[in-house]
Amino acid sequence: MQASYDNREAPVASMRTAFGQSFDVSPGYLNTASIGIPPLFAADVVAQAVERWRTGSDRSNAFDADVAAARKAWASLIGVVPENVAIGASVSQLVGLVAASVPDGTRVLAVTGEFTSVIFPFAGTVIA
C-alpha cells in the first residue's frame, strides 16, 4: 500500500523567485520534468479565465489578444510573419484541413512512427 500526503491547507513558508517570476511553492519542492509549477501571474490568469467560464461570463473574442500574441511570438521564432501562423484547437484538426487540400497522388513527407491522427488524413496520397 502506498500512502500519499496532500496538505494544500499548509501555508507557504516563502515565495520563490526564478527567471524574474514568483512561484507559490512549498519548501522542498523540486521542479522535475514530470510537472511544472506556473508562475503566479500565469496561475492567476488561468484562475480568472476559469471563473469567467464557470459563471458563463466569458466571450470567445476575449482571447483574441492572447492568440495574436502567441502567433507573433511563434512567427518570430521560425522567421515568418504572424499571418502565416495557423491557430487551431488540435494538430489533427489542422492536418485534416491541409490533407483535404492536397491532391491525390501527391508525395507527403512524414516522420516515421508519426501519430495516426497526423498520417490518416493523407490516406489518398503517397507517404514518403
C-alpha positions in Angstrom: 0.0 0.0 0.0 1.3 3.4 -0.9 0.3 6.4 1.2 0.1 9.9 -0.1 0.0 13.2 1.7 -1.6 16.3 0.3 -1.6 19.3 2.6 -3.0 22.1 0.4 -4.1 24.0 3.5 -0.5 24.4 4.7 0.9 27.9 4.4 3.7 28.5 2.1 6.8 29.5 4.0 8.1 31.9 1.4 7.6 32.9 -2.2 10.2 31.6 -4.6 11.6 33.7 -7.4 13.2 32.3 -10.6 13.6 33.7 -14.1 12.2 37.0 -12.9 8.9 35.4 -11.8 7.4 34.5 -8.5 6.3 30.9 -7.7 4.0 29.9 -4.8 5.6 26.6 -3.8 6.2 24.8 -0.6 9.7 24.4 0.7 11.4 21.3 -0.6 9.7 21.3 -4.0 12.0 20.2 -6.7 10.9 21.1 -10.2 11.1 17.9 -12.2 10.3 17.1 -15.8 7.1 15.4 -14.7 5.2 18.5 -13.6 6.0 22.2 -13.6 4.7 25.0 -11.4 3.3 28.0 -13.2 4.5 31.4 -12.2 1.9 33.4 -10.1 0.8 35.6 -13.0 0.0 32.6 -15.2 -1.9 30.8 -12.4 -3.9 34.0 -11.7 -4.8 34.5 -15.4 -5.9 30.8 -15.6 -8.0 31.1 -12.4 -9.6 34.3 -13.8 -10.4 32.6 -17.1 -11.9 29.5 -15.3 -14.0 31.8 -13.1 -15.4 33.6 -16.2 -16.0 30.2 -17.8 -17.7 28.8 -14.7 -20.1 31.8 -14.4 -20.9 32.0 -18.1 -19.4 35.5 -18.4 -16.6 34.7 -20.9 -16.7 35.5 -24.6 -14.6 33.8 -27.3 -13.2 37.1 -28.5 -11.7 37.7 -25.0 -8.8 35.5 -26.1 -8.1 37.4 -29.4 -5.2 39.4 -28.0 -3.6 36.3 -26.4 -3.9 34.4 -29.7 -2.4 37.3 -31.7 0.5 37.5 -29.2 1.1 33.7 -29.4 1.1 33.8 -33.3 3.5 36.8 -33.2 5.9 35.0 -30.8 5.9 31.7 -32.8 6.3 33.6 -36.0 9.4 35.4 -34.7 10.9 32.1 -33.6 10.6 30.5 -37.0 11.1 33.6 -39.1 7.7 34.1 -40.7 5.0 36.8 -40.5 2.3 36.1 -37.9 -0.3 35.9 -40.7 1.4 32.7 -41.9 0.9 31.0 -38.5 -2.2 28.8 -38.2 -4.0 28.5 -34.9 -6.3 25.6 -34.1 -7.8 23.5 -31.3 -5.7 20.4 -32.2 -3.0 19.2 -34.6 -5.3 16.7 -36.2 -7.8 19.5 -37.0 -5.2 21.5 -38.8 -3.6 18.4 -40.5 -7.1 17.4 -41.7 -7.5 20.8 -43.4 -4.2 20.6 -45.1 -4.8 17.0 -46.2 -8.1 17.9 -47.7 -6.3 20.4 -49.9 -3.5 18.1 -51.1 -4.3 16.5 -54.5 -4.4 12.7 -54.6 -1.1 11.2 -55.6 0.9 14.0 -54.0 4.0 12.9 -52.1 3.9 13.9 -48.5 6.9 13.7 -46.2 6.1 12.3 -42.7 8.1 11.3 -39.7 8.4 7.6 -39.2 6.1 6.5 -36.5 4.1 9.7 -36.6 0.7 9.7 -34.8 -2.2 8.0 -36.8 -4.2 11.3 -36.4 -1.5 13.0 -38.5 -0.9 10.3 -41.1 -4.5 9.0 -41.6 -5.9 12.2 -43.3 -3.3 11.8 -46.1 -4.7 8.3 -47.0 -5.2 9.3 -50.6 -1.6 10.3 -51.0 1.8 8.7 -51.2 3.6 8.9 -47.8 7.3 9.4 -48.4 
